[in-house]
Amino acid sequence: MLLAALLLAVCGVTATAASLTNLTLAAALELAEQHHPQLAEARALVEAAGGRVQQAGTRPNPEVVVRAEQIPFKDTPARDRQYVVGFAQTVPLGSKVAKARQAELLEQETRARQLEVVRRAVRKRVHTAFATALYQEQAAGIQTRIAEDFTRTIALIKARLAAGDAVPEELARAEMELARAEVEVRRSRSLREQAGRALVAALGAPELRFQSLAGSLEAAFEVPTLESLNARLAEHPELLEAQAAQKVNAARLELALVERIPEVTAEVLYRRLEATRQNTLDIGFRIPLPVFNTGQGRVREARAEAVAAEARSRFKQSELQTQLHTAHAELTTALANRRALQDDILPRATTVLKAVEVRHAAGDLPLNDLLSARREWAAVQLAHLESLRDVMRAWAELAGYLAKPAENVALRP
């Protein structure tokens, strides 16, 4: 299935052809990796930063100087004309080129960290949307089963009514419950369709369609200790991004300081003196005088940006630690609820329902007891599915603190 999803992604499947069956979570994550526009944008920004690195490492181009001086005008003799041909080269001082390149290299690293942040956010949305869609699909199945059970109950009551062993009120009550069950079936199917659309939106590929999902909400999860998660917090891409941005602003401050040094332009010119038929050589330098523009505003801006980046980095670390503790607590609680429902409540509800169905079929229990048992069984089933969905959602939140940053982004100038 994963191979089929990859083939669809590579071939650029159209809306009429991209219909998937038995979509797994792994295939959904891979489809998002291939299709999601936010990831495409983040990759393009990394490439754009590489272009700036390449440009920042180049030196100013030399200039060709061509002049004709003392052109005859009114009383100016033609023999006084002079022709000048030469080159001028601007020379950046104070390692400006190296510092500009270093700043852009750090900016490219920051963009790569941002790509990883976007990737994890997309994966979390896909994971959560997949869990919700799978829950709605299975919930629709439970509602359908409830309606089918009421259909069989109605058939049984009709048979008992024909034998004189039931009253018409029981049949009316069962038919009313069937009508309610059919309302829930339609509602659950509508919610399943909405969850499917939300999953397609999370994949970032609205042209894709899937017929069914494959997977289980019963997956086993092992909760890591909070201490081990805290130890890996330094590897979180959001924190790495904030730290990379801090380095960028420090580098830009250094660049702003060195940019205050004026650039020198050297000139080497050949001059032809028509009056004396002589060839001469001119050598000179042009140095800007920092009278009006001293670069202090740029330095002030860069210094303030560096302070702001350092503050953002400290805040991000505190924020991530709080989010980590919350995600760990939510997953721990969700797993405990799932175990209680799966090991204690669900088996007992099934046992009670089977016993009540047998006794009702034998005529030992009234219809009200059967309806009550079925409602309790359905509520427990849905609660169990909800607990599994909550586990997958909480795991998707915590997974961002477990995986190491991806190394598949080639940083090239």
C-alpha positions as CSV (number, residue, x, y, z in Angstrom):
1,M,0.0,0.0,0.0
2,L,2.8,2.4,0.8
3,L,4.4,1.6,-2.6
4,A,1.1,2.4,-4.3
5,A,0.8,5.7,-2.5
6,L,4.4,6.6,-3.5
7,L,3.6,5.8,-7.1
8,L,0.5,8.0,-7.0
9,A,2.6,10.8,-5.5
10,V,5.4,10.5,-8.1
11,C,3.0,10.4,-11.0
12,G,1.0,13.4,-10.0
13,V,-2.4,11.6,-9.9
14,T,-5.4,13.7,-11.0
15,A,-8.6,14.0,-9.1
16,T,-10.4,11.4,-11.2
17,A,-7.7,8.8,-10.8
18,A,-6.5,9.3,-7.2
19,S,-8.8,7.0,-5.4
20,L,-7.2,5.0,-2.6
21,T,-8.4,2.0,-0.8
22,N,-7.2,0.7,2.6
23,L,-5.2,3.8,3.2
24,T,-2.7,3.2,6.1
25,L,-1.2,5.8,8.4
26,A,2.3,5.2,7.0
27,A,1.0,5.8,3.4
28,A,-0.9,8.9,4.6
29,L,2.2,10.4,6.1
30,E,4.2,9.7,3.0
31,L,1.5,11.3,0.8
32,A,1.6,14.4,3.0
33,E,5.4,14.5,2.6
34,Q,5.1,14.4,-1.2
35,H,2.0,16.6,-1.6
36,H,1.6,19.1,1.2
37,P,2.1,22.7,-0.1
38,Q,3.5,23.9,3.2
39,L,6.4,21.5,2.9
40,A,6.9,22.5,-0.7
41,E,7.0,26.1,0.4
42,A,9.5,25.4,3.2
43,R,11.8,23.4,0.8
44,A,11.7,26.3,-1.7
45,L,12.7,28.7,1.1
46,V,15.7,26.5,1.9
47,E,16.7,26.6,-1.8
48,A,16.2,30.4,-1.9
49,A,18.5,30.8,1.1
50,G,21.0,28.7,-0.8
51,G,20.9,31.2,-3.6
52,R,21.5,34.1,-1.2
53,V,24.5,32.2,0.2
54,Q,25.9,31.8,-3.3
55,Q,25.3,35.5,-4.0
56,A,26.8,36.7,-0.7
57,G,30.0,34.9,-1.5
58,T,30.7,36.9,-4.7
59,R,32.9,40.0,-4.9
60,P,31.9,43.2,-6.8
61,N,32.4,43.1,-10.5
62,P,35.2,45.2,-12.1
63,E,34.1,48.2,-14.0
64,V,35.3,49.3,-17.4
65,V,36.0,53.0,-17.7
66,V,35.9,54.7,-21.2
67,R,36.0,58.4,-21.5
68,A,36.7,61.1,-24.1
69,E,37.8,64.3,-22.4
70,Q,38.1,67.9,-23.8
71,I,35.9,67.3,-26.8
72,P,36.0,70.3,-29.2
73,F,33.4,72.8,-28.3
74,K,33.4,76.4,-29.7
75,D,37.0,77.6,-29.0
76,T,38.5,74.3,-27.7
77,P,41.2,73.0,-30.1
78,A,40.7,69.5,-31.4
79,R,44.3,68.6,-30.6
80,D,43.5,69.0,-26.8
81,R,41.3,65.9,-26.8
82,Q,42.2,63.1,-24.4
83,Y,41.0,59.5,-24.4
84,V,40.8,57.4,-21.2
85,V,40.4,53.7,-21.0
86,G,40.8,51.5,-18.0
87,F,39.4,49.4,-15.2
88,A,38.0,50.2,-11.7
89,Q,37.7,47.6,-9.0
90,T,35.8,48.0,-5.7
91,V,37.5,46.2,-2.8
92,P,35.4,45.3,0.3
93,L,37.4,45.8,3.4
94,G,37.0,44.2,6.8
95,S,36.1,40.7,5.6
96,K,32.6,41.9,4.5
97,V,32.2,39.1,1.9
98,A,33.1,36.4,4.4
99,K,30.8,37.7,7.1
100,A,27.9,38.2,4.6
101,R,28.3,34.6,3.4
102,Q,28.5,33.3,7.0
103,A,25.2,35.2,7.9
104,E,23.5,33.7,4.8
105,L,24.8,30.2,5.6
106,L,23.3,30.5,9.1
107,E,20.0,31.8,7.6
108,Q,19.9,28.7,5.3
109,E,20.4,26.5,8.4
110,T,17.5,28.3,10.0
111,R,15.3,27.7,7.0
112,A,16.2,24.0,7.2
113,R,15.2,23.9,10.8
114,Q,11.9,25.6,9.9
115,L,11.3,22.9,7.3
116,E,11.6,20.3,10.0
117,V,9.2,22.2,12.2
118,V,6.7,22.3,9.4
119,R,7.2,18.6,8.7
120,R,6.5,17.7,12.2
121,A,3.4,19.9,12.4
122,V,2.1,18.3,9.2
123,R,2.8,14.8,10.4
124,K,0.9,15.6,13.7
125,R,-2.1,17.0,11.8
126,V,-2.2,13.9,9.5
127,H,-1.8,11.6,12.5
128,T,-4.6,13.3,14.4
129,A,-6.9,13.5,11.3
130,F,-6.2,9.8,10.5
131,A,-7.1,8.8,14.1
132,T,-10.4,10.8,13.9
133,A,-11.3,9.4,10.5
134,L,-10.5,5.8,11.6
135,Y,-12.6,6.4,14.8
136,Q,-15.5,7.8,12.8
137,E,-15.3,4.8,10.4
138,Q,-15.4,2.3,13.2
139,A,-18.1,4.3,15.0
140,A,-20.2,4.2,11.9
141,G,-19.8,0.4,11.9
142,I,-20.9,0.1,15.5
143,Q,-24.0,2.3,14.8
144,T,-24.8,0.1,11.7
145,R,-24.5,-3.0,13.9
146,I,-26.9,-1.5,16.5
147,A,-29.4,-0.9,13.7
148,E,-29.1,-4.4,12.4
149,D,-29.6,-5.8,16.0
150,F,-32.9,-3.8,16.3
151,T,-33.9,-5.2,12.9
152,R,-33.4,-8.7,14.1
153,T,-35.2,-7.9,17.4
154,I,-38.2,-6.6,15.5
155,A,-38.4,-9.8,13.5
156,L,-38.3,-11.8,16.7
157,I,-41.0,-9.7,18.3
158,K,-43.2,-10.0,15.2
159,A,-42.8,-13.8,15.5
160,R,-43.7,-13.7,19.2
161,L,-46.6,-11.4,18.5
162,A,-48.0,-13.8,15.9
163,A,-47.7,-16.6,18.5
164,G,-49.5,-14.5,21.1
165,D,-46.4,-14.2,23.3
166,A,-45.9,-10.4,22.9
167,V,-47.9,-7.2,22.8
168,P,-48.1,-4.6,20.1
169,E,-46.5,-2.0,22.4
170,E,-43.2,-4.0,22.3
171,L,-43.2,-3.9,18.6
172,A,-43.8,-0.2,18.5
173,R,-41.1,0.4,21.0
174,A,-38.6,-1.7,19.0
175,E,-39.5,0.1,15.8
176,M,-39.0,3.4,17.5
177,E,-35.6,2.4,18.7
178,L,-34.8,1.2,15.2
179,A,-35.7,4.6,13.8
180,R,-33.4,6.3,16.4
181,A,-30.6,3.9,15.4
182,E,-31.0,4.7,11.7
183,V,-30.8,8.4,12.6
184,E,-27.5,7.7,14.4
185,V,-26.3,5.7,11.4
186,R,-26.9,8.6,9.1
187,R,-25.3,11.0,11.5
188,S,-22.2,8.7,12.0
189,R,-21.8,8.3,8.2
190,S,-22.0,12.1,7.8
191,L,-19.3,12.5,10.5
192,R,-17.2,9.9,8.7
193,E,-17.4,11.8,5.5
194,Q,-16.4,15.0,7.3
195,A,-13.5,13.3,8.9
196,G,-12.4,12.0,5.5
197,R,-12.4,15.5,4.1
198,A,-10.4,16.7,7.1
199,L,-7.9,14.0,6.5
200,V,-7.6,14.9,2.8
201,A,-7.0,18.6,3.9
202,A,-4.4,17.5,6.3
203,L,-2.6,15.6,3.5
204,G,-2.5,18.8,1.5
205,A,-3.8,17.1,-1.6
206,P,-7.4,17.9,-2.2
207,E,-7.4,16.0,-5.5
208,L,-6.9,12.7,-3.6
209,R,-9.8,10.5,-2.5
210,F,-9.8,7.4,-0.4
211,Q,-12.5,4.7,-0.1
212,S,-11.4,3.2,3.1
213,L,-8.8,3.2,5.8
214,A,-6.6,0.4,7.1
215,G,-5.3,0.3,10.6
216,S,-6.2,-0.3,14.1
217,L,-6.8,2.1,17.0
218,E,-5.5,-0.8,19.2
219,A,-1.9,-0.1,18.5
220,A,0.4,-0.5,21.6
221,F,2.1,2.5,22.9
222,E,5.0,2.6,25.3
223,V,5.1,5.9,27.2
224,P,8.7,7.0,27.7
225,T,9.7,8.5,31.0
226,L,9.4,12.2,31.5
227,E,13.1,12.3,32.4
228,S,14.2,10.8,29.1
229,L,11.9,13.2,27.2
230,N,13.4,16.2,29.0
231,A,16.9,15.0,28.1
232,R,15.9,15.0,24.4
233,L,14.2,18.4,24.5
234,A,17.4,20.0,23.2
235,E,16.9,18.1,19.9
236,H,13.4,19.5,19.3
237,P,13.4,21.3,15.9
238,E,11.5,24.4,17.2
239,L,14.2,24.9,19.8
240,L,16.9,24.3,17.2
241,E,15.2,26.8,14.9
242,A,15.1,29.4,17.6
243,Q,18.8,28.8,18.4
244,A,19.7,29.0,14.7
245,A,17.8,32.3,14.4
246,Q,19.8,33.6,17.4
247,K,23.1,32.8,15.6
248,V,21.8,34.5,12.4
249,N,21.1,37.7,14.2
250,A,24.5,37.6,15.9
251,A,26.2,37.2,12.5
252,R,24.1,40.0,11.1
253,L,25.2,42.2,13.9
254,E,28.9,41.5,13.1
255,L,28.2,42.2,9.4
256,A,26.5,45.5,10.3
257,L,29.6,46.5,12.3
258,V,32.0,45.7,9.6
259,E,29.8,47.3,6.9
260,R,30.6,50.7,8.5
261,I,34.1,50.5,7.0
262,P,34.0,52.2,3.6
263,E,34.8,50.3,0.5
264,V,37.8,51.3,-1.6
265,T,37.6,51.5,-5.4
266,A,41.0,51.3,-7.2
267,E,41.3,52.7,-10.7
268,V,43.9,51.9,-13.4
269,L,43.4,54.1,-16.5
270,Y,45.2,54.5,-19.8
271,R,45.2,58.1,-21.1
272,R,46.0,59.2,-24.6
273,L,47.1,62.9,-24.9
274,E,46.3,64.0,-28.4
275,A,48.1,67.3,-28.0
276,T,51.5,65.7,-27.5
277,R,50.8,62.2,-28.9
278,Q,51.7,60.7,-25.5
279,N,50.4,57.6,-23.7
280,T,50.1,57.9,-20.0
281,L,48.9,55.8,-17.1
282,D,46.6,57.1,-14.3
283,I,46.3,55.3,-11.0
284,G,43.9,56.4,-8.3
285,F,41.6,55.4,-5.4
286,R,38.1,56.4,-4.5
287,I,37.1,56.2,-0.8
288,P,33.6,57.2,0.4
289,L,33.5,59.6,3.3
290,P,31.1,58.4,6.0
291,V,29.7,61.9,6.7
292,F,25.9,61.4,6.3
293,N,25.5,57.6,6.4
294,T,27.6,56.1,9.2
295,G,25.7,52.8,9.4
296,Q,24.7,53.4,13.0
297,G,21.0,52.8,12.3
298,R,21.8,49.4,10.8
299,V,23.9,48.5,13.8
300,R,21.2,49.5,16.1
301,E,18.7,47.4,14.3
302,A,20.9,44.3,14.2
303,R,21.7,44.6,17.9
304,A,18.0,44.9,18.8
305,E,17.2,41.9,16.6
306,A,19.9,39.9,18.3
307,V,18.4,40.7,21.7
308,A,15.0,39.7,20.5
309,A,16.2,36.4,19.0
310,E,17.9,35.5,22.3
311,A,14.6,36.3,24.2
312,R,12.6,34.1,21.7
313,S,15.0,31.2,22.2
314,R,14.6,31.4,26.0
315,F,10.8,31.6,25.7
316,K,10.7,28.7,23.2
317,Q,12.6,26.4,25.6
318,S,10.2,27.2,28.5
319,E,7.2,26.8,26.2
320,L,8.3,23.5,24.8
321,Q,9.0,22.1,28.3
322,T,5.5,23.1,29.4
323,Q,4.0,21.5,26.3
324,L,6.0,18.4,26.8
325,H,4.8,17.9,30.4
326,T,1.2,18.4,29.2
327,A,1.5,16.0,26.3
328,H,3.1,13.3,28.6
329,A,0.3,13.7,31.2
330,E,-2.4,13.5,28.5
331,L,-1.0,10.3,27.0
332,T,-0.6,8.7,30.4
333,T,-4.2,9.5,31.2
334,A,-5.5,8.3,27.8
335,L,-3.6,5.0,28.1
336,A,-5.0,4.5,31.6
337,N,-8.6,5.1,30.4
338,R,-8.1,2.8,27.4
339,R,-6.8,0.0,29.7
340,A,-9.8,0.4,32.0
341,L,-12.3,0.3,29.2
342,Q,-10.6,-2.5,27.3
343,D,-9.8,-4.8,30.2
344,D,-12.6,-4.2,32.7
345,I,-15.6,-2.4,31.3
346,L,-15.9,-3.6,27.7
347,P,-15.8,-7.4,28.4
348,R,-18.4,-7.1,31.2
349,A,-20.7,-5.0,28.9
350,T,-20.5,-7.7,26.2
351,T,-21.2,-10.4,28.7
352,V,-24.2,-8.6,30.1
353,L,-25.6,-7.9,26.6
354,K,-25.3,-11.5,25.5
355,A,-27.0,-12.8,28.7
356,V,-29.8,-10.3,28.3
357,E,-30.3,-11.2,24.6
358,V,-30.6,-14.8,25.5
359,R,-33.1,-14.3,28.3
360,H,-35.1,-11.9,26.1
361,A,-35.2,-14.4,23.3
362,A,-36.5,-17.0,25.8
363,G,-39.1,-14.6,27.1
364,D,-37.6,-14.2,30.5
365,L,-36.9,-10.4,30.3
366,P,-39.0,-7.5,28.9
367,L,-37.9,-5.4,26.0
368,N,-36.9,-2.5,28.2
369,D,-34.1,-4.5,29.7
370,L,-32.8,-5.5,26.3
371,L,-32.9,-1.9,25.1
372,S,-31.1,-0.7,28.2
373,A,-28.4,-3.3,27.8
374,R,-27.9,-2.5,24.2
375,R,-27.6,1.2,24.9
376,E,-25.0,0.5,27.6
377,W,-23.1,-1.8,25.3
378,A,-23.1,0.8,22.5
379,A,-22.0,3.6,24.9
380,V,-19.1,1.5,26.2
381,Q,-18.1,0.6,22.6
382,L,-18.0,4.2,21.6
383,A,-16.3,5.2,24.8
384,H,-13.6,2.6,24.0
385,L,-13.1,3.9,20.5
386,E,-12.9,7.5,21.8
387,S,-10.3,6.4,24.3
388,L,-8.2,4.8,21.5
389,R,-8.6,8.0,19.4
390,D,-7.5,10.1,22.4
391,V,-4.4,7.8,22.7
392,M,-3.5,8.3,19.1
393,R,-4.0,12.1,19.3
394,A,-1.9,12.3,22.5
395,W,0.8,10.1,20.9
396,A,0.9,12.3,17.8
397,E,1.5,15.3,20.1
398,L,4.2,13.5,22.1
399,A,5.9,12.0,19.0
400,G,7.3,15.4,18.1
401,Y,9.5,15.2,21.2
402,L,10.7,11.7,20.3
403,A,11.9,11.7,16.7
404,K,15.3,13.2,15.9
405,P,15.5,16.0,13.4
406,A,15.5,14.8,9.8
407,E,18.8,15.0,8.0
408,N,17.5,14.7,4.4
409,V,17.8,18.4,3.6
410,A,20.9,19.1,1.6
411,L,22.3,22.5,2.5
412,R,24.0,23.7,-0.6
413,P,24.9,27.2,-1.8
